Amino acid sequence: MHTVAVLALDGVIPFDLSAPVDTFGWARLPDGREPYRVRVCGVGEEVAAGAFTVRAPYGLEALAEADTIILPGVADPPETLPTGVAEALRAAAANGTRIASICVGAFLFAATGLLDGKRATTHWIAAGDLAARYPEVTVDPNVLYVDNGQFLTSAGAAAALDMCLHMIRKDFGSAVAAHAARMSVMPLEREGGQAQFIVRDLPPAPAGATLEPLLRWLEDHCDRDLTLDEMASKAGMSTRTLNRRFRDQTGTTPLQWLHRARVRRAQYLLEATDHPVERIAAQTGFGSPTAFRERFRRVVGTSPQGYRRAFRAEERAS
């Protein structure tokens, strides 16, 4: 059997701990046998897990016997790992053990130095912090998971299931993975990455900034086919001055700001209405459905219809 060790440290996020335990535990070979042996390991026997405490039957020594090690996230990732953890993980890596992190477990993984020079992901809301704390790691906030071969990292929450199903498929094939996906009530593959779930705030202007009235006007009129000349005229300045003020006050250009405002409006309409894509394209000023689909996919990482399906499914689940 393939042994999966799930390392639970104090402050472990319960979902991150249970997702791999259940997903690998649900896998079955065609003859009904279980392909995985799952062990929960800890530094100590008892592990704080938010609202409750869990008991870890195995210690760090079990990591040396594992084929795969999973690092769930913890509520407040420490910069220095508990005694013996980094050493055990580095030793396992040197022996060829596959290691994967879930959500902010990427902080624990990065603290070992094993992700230096590699691409990784984490929950989109923590991606900036991960990149700042570990600049040697290339952080991609737009994907559900990253597979570097021996080392994998997943985004937050449900992306743990995507990564675990991916590993099951690599280990035992699509049929075994599909069975685990059905037991998890998950598609074997989801369209798009976590970019579709990121709350993309418009670049703010400082309070009292000269562009504030123009930005409000642009949000209210983003359905119109606005030109840079028209925006400059509305602001009462030249296009050159408008570009400079935008850079100074929002960090982007007028047209880029307008595109993001349009995408935000489109996301709201896809979530809240049944309007067809063609109508939403017109309501958000993109001119044509083709231009709308291309810009939406570039910013959000999935198609408008894929985005709507994802959020309608989330609404039904809640």
N, C-alpha and C positions, 0 to 999 in steps of 0.2 A: 504494500500500500504506500501511497505517496503521503508523507507526513507534513502537515501544515501546522506551524507553530504561530499562534496569535499572541503577541506580546502586549500585555495589559499593564500600563504604568499608572501610578496614582493620577487621578483626574481624567481617566480614560472616558471618552465620549461613548455612551452606551450603544448608540446605533452603529458606530464604527467598529465596536467590538463584536456585536451580534451579527452584522452583515456577512463577514467572511465565515463565521462559525456556521450560520444557517446555509449560506449558498454552497459552500463546499460539502456541508453535511447532507444536502439534498441530492447531490450528484449520485447517479447510479449507472453502472455499466449495463450493456444490453442483457446480461444474464442475471441482473438484479443485485450484483455485488457492489459494495461501497468502495469507490476508488481512493478515497481520502480518509486519513486518520487525522482528526483535528485536536490539537492540544492548546489549552490556554495557559500561558506562562506569565510569571511575574517576578519582580525582584523580591517581594515578600509574599506571604501566603494570602493576605488580605489586600484588596485593591479598592481605593475609593473611586466610585463611579457616579459622582454627582449626588442624586437623591438616594442612592443605596450603595452598599458595599458588596463586592464579589470576591469569591475565593478562587485563587489560581492554583490548580492542582500540581502544576509543574514550575520549576525554577528556571534560571537562566541556562543551566546545563542542558536543558532540552533543546535549546537553539542549535547546539552542535549536531543533533541527530535529525534535524528537520531538513526536508527537501525545499520547502518554501517557508519564509518568515513574513508575517503580516504585521505592519506597524500602524495600529489605529491612532487616531488623533487624541490629544488630551486638551482639556479646557484651557490651560495656560502653558503652552509649550516652553520648557526651560531651555536656556542657552547651553547649559551643561547637563548632560545626561546623568542619571543615577549611576553610582559606582558599578562598574562591570558591564554596563549595557553596551557602550560604544565598542569596548574590546571584544565582547561576544559577537556583535554584529560584524565587525571587521574580520574576525576569524572565520565566521560563517561565509562571508563574501569571498574570502581567500580560498575557501574550499569549494566554491562554485554554487553555493546555495542561492536560490532565487529569493530576492527581498522586494517587498512591495509595501508602499505606504498608502494610507487612506486619509483623505482630507488634510487636516493640519498635521497628520502624522509625518508629512513631508518635512516639517521642521525638525523632528526627531531624526529622520533619515539624513537630512543635510548636516546635522550636528556631528555625524560620524565622519564627514568628509568624503563619503562614498559617492555623493552626487556632484562633486566638483567637476566642472567641465562638461556636465551632462544637462540635457533638457529635462524639465520636470514640471509638474503642475500641482495645484492644491485648490482648495475652495477659492473661488474668484475673489471673495471679499478679503482674503488673507494673502493674495498673490503679491501685492506691493510690499507687504511686510517681509515675506519670504525672500523676495529679491533684494531688499535692503539689508537684511540680516546676513544673507549668504550670497554675496555678489558673484561668486564663482559658479553659481548654478544659473542656468538659463531657464527662467520661469515663463511658462506659456499658460496664461489664464483662460484661454479660449477652448481648451479641449477637455474631454471627459476623463481621459487617462493618457499617459505616456508610457510606451513600452520600449525600453532601451536594451532589451534582451534579458540580461540577468536582473536588472533593476527596473521596477515599475512604480509609478506614482499615479494616484487618482485624484480627481476633483472631489468636491464635498458631497456628503449625504448619499443620494441614490447612485452617484457615479461609482461608488464602491462596488455595487452590484454589477455594473458594466465591466469593470476591471476584473472582478472575480470570474464572471462568465467568459471573458476573453481568455483568462488563464486556463479554465477548464477546457475550452475548445482547443487550445494549443496542446494541452496534456492528453486529452482523450477523444478529441474530434467533435464535430458539430452536433451529432445526435445526442451525445451525453450532455453537451452544453445546452442544447435546446430543451432537454428534459428539466435541467436545473432552472432554466429561464421560466418554463411553465410553472414550476413549483414556486418560483419567486414572483409570479405574476408580472413578469417583465418581458419586453421584446428582447430577442437575442442581440439585436443591434438597434440603437436609437439614431434617428436622423439628427445631424448637427452636433455641436459640442456644447460646452457650458456657456459659450458666448450668448446663447439665446436667453439665458437666465440672468445675465448681468444687468443690474440697474444702471443704465448709462445716463448719468446726469449731464446736462448741458454745461459747458464751461462757464463758470459764474463770472460775473463782473463785480468788482468791489462795490460795496454800498456807496451810493452817491456818485458812481462813475458816470461819465457823460454818455455812455452807450446804453444805460438802463432803459430809457424810453424806447430806443430803437429795438432792443432785444425783446421787450414786451410786444411791440408792434409786429416783429417778425414771427413770434410764436402765434399771434392771433391771425396772421395772414400767410402762414406757410403753405396754404393751398394754392396761392397765386404763383404765376410764373415770374418770379422776381429776378431782376438783373442787378449786377453790382452798381450800375449807374442809378437805378431806382432807389436802392438802399442808401447810397451816398446822398442823393437828393433829399430823401426823407430825413436823414441825419443832419442835413445842412452843411455838408463838407465835401471836399473832393474825394474821388475814389482812392487816391494815394493816401490821403489823410485817414480815410475810413479803414483802409487796410492796416495802417500803422497803429491806429487806436485799438482795433480788434486784437492785433498781436499783443499790444501792451496790456489790455484789460481782460482778455479771455484766453490768450495763449494759442489762438487758432485764427483762421481766415473767415471772412463773412460767409462765403459759400459753404465751407466745411461746417460752420456753426448751423447754417440753415439746413443742410442735409441731415444733421443729427437731430434737429428739431422735427424734421419731417418723419424720420424713422421713429422717434418717440411717439409722435401722433399716430403713426401707422400701427405701432405695437398696441396702443390703447384701443384702436378701432378693431383690430384683429381679436383682442381679448373680449371686448364688450359688445360687439355687434356681429351680425351675420352677413354684413355687406360683402359682396364678391370682391376679389382682388382688384378687378378693373375699376370698381367704384372707389375703393380705398386709394388706388394710385392717383385718381383724379382729386380726391379729397385732400391729399397730402402734397399736391403740387409736383409730382414726378413726371407728368406729361404723358407717359405711356406705361402700360403694365410691364413691358420688358425692362424699361429703365428702373422702375420700382423694384422689380424682382432682383435685378443685378445689384442695386445699391443696398437693398435689405439684406441679401445674402452676404455681401461684403462686410457689413457692419455687425450683423447679428449671428452669422455663421450657419444659418439655415434658411429655407425658403419661407415666404409668408404663410403658405398652407401648412408647412411643417411646424412653424411657430404656433399657428392656431391650434393644430391637433395636439401639440404638447400641452398647451395651457388649458384646452378643453378637457383633456385627460386628467390633468391635475385638479381641475374644478370638480370633475365627477368623483375623483378619489376622496376629496375632502367633504 
